[in-house]
Each structure stands twice: as structure tokens, then as C-alpha cells.
Amino acid sequence: MPNTIGVDVGSTSTKIVLLKQGEIHYKIRPTGWSPRDAAHQILEELLQEQALSREEIDFIVATGYGRVAITYAHKAVTEITCHGRGAAFLVPETDTIIDIGGQDSKVIKITPQGKVMDFMMNDKCAAGTGRFLGVMAVALGLDVDDLGKFQDVKPASITNMCTVFAESEVIGLLAQGTPKDAIISGLHQAIARRVAAMVKKRGSYEKVVFTGGVALNQGVCRSLEKELGTKILVPEYCQIAGAIGAALIGQDSCPAQS
């Protein structure tokens, strides 16, 4: 079995997956100002940990917004294609993927084999993304990782999804004495409504998988379940689904497999 690597260079974080003897090994680091440097650093760390040299890697596939910076990759593939393949691998029979990353959100319809049939992306602004939640967390005086830990309560009304206006709205609610948990529930509900509308525009859905960094936020996940009326599945490797898909595509592309 070939050793393949998937490099997913996102706006917020860079994920690298190594498929070695059928096992998944990975690292995640902030992308920072240089996607090329971030990917190079964690790739070298991962290879060192696994006692491998570059020469022992059979195929490298780059994906994500910074994929063009990975000049040593054998192939560059869109993140839509890689997320489809990765999600189908992680959760068989998936038909719908919700992926919310640092600066965009996607809804992808796939076949059981992970082939993309249709997709919709919101990448025009940061509304409902990881960056949106990060800004709201700062306004609330919290770490973004803490948002999903608050219990669901009656949500405060959040009428703006624009990051700038929503931040002002949150600050105003705090000044009025609105409890933080109500504000957080309102933010989660607002994100879920926006994403659920994208899902419904793509037609029917039966098995929905949630990937991306925001999938770790249990509050967003619960709100999505309420809006869609179905169970949302969050795989163990939800943050690296795209990188896993890239590494799997590398296996398909490897000369040894031809």
C-alpha cells in the first residue's frame, strides 16, 4: 500500500494527513502569514515522527485555498472534491456534507462513493464561519472554544449576520444585561438557520455529516439538528476531512495503483 499525503491549506489552519499502511497520521497548525512555510514545517515534523523521508512518499495532493503554494505536490485538487471523498470515507452512505471553516461555509451533495453531485458555498463574507464565531467570542470575553460548552437556553434574537453589525449587536445585548448563554444560543441559532437554508436549497437529505473546525462546537451542531429535523453526524476526524480526501485521491493517483 502506498504512502500518500494530503495537504489542506485553509485560511485559518493547515492540515496534513499521512496515509501509511492504511493508518491515518495527521498534524494541524495555524496557517499564519505564509501557507507555504506552515505546510513545510508540519510536513517535516510529521515525516520525522513517522521515520519517513520525502522519497518514501509516493504521492502528495494539495487542496484548500492555499494549494497553489504547495509546489512540491504532485497534484492540486479543489477542496470541494476532497471534502466529498473524505466525508464518504469517514461516514459511509453520507449524502450531504456541511463544512464550516475559518472563512467560508459549504454544503456538498455527494454519491455514496464520495463523488460531488452539487454544492453551494458562502465565501463572500465571514458570516456564520469560524472567524465570525471568533469575533463574537472576543466581544463576549470568552475563548472561541468555550462557546460550544454553554447550555442551550432561550436564544436572544440576533438579527445581523454581518460580522461587524453582529458584534455591535452582541455588545448592545450585553449592555442590556442579556445573559451570555442566551446570546450564544442566539448566535448558534442564527448560524444554523443560515446553513440549513443552504442545505434545503440543495434538495433532500438523509445522512448529514458536519465537518470543519466549527463542527467541534456542539451548540452549532444541536442548532443545526433542530433546524433540519435530523441527526447531524460529526466524525472523529471532522477537522481533517479535506486532507483525508486529498490523501485518498493520492492513493488513486499513485502509479503503483495504476
Buried (B, 14 or more C-beta within 10 A) or exposed (E): EBBBBBBBBBBBBBBBBBBBEEEBBBBBBEBEEEBBEBBBBBBEEBBEEEEBEEEEBBBBBBBBBBBEBBEBBBBBBBBBBBBBBBBBBBBEEBBBBBBBBBBBBBBBBBEEEBEBEEBBBBEEBBBBBBBBBBBBBEBBEBEBEBBBEBEBBEBBEBEBBEBEEBBEBBEEBBEEEBBBBBBBBBBBBBBBBBBBEBBEEBEEBEBBBBBBBBBBBBBBBBBBBBBBEBEBBBBEBBBBBBBBBBBBBBBEBBEEEE
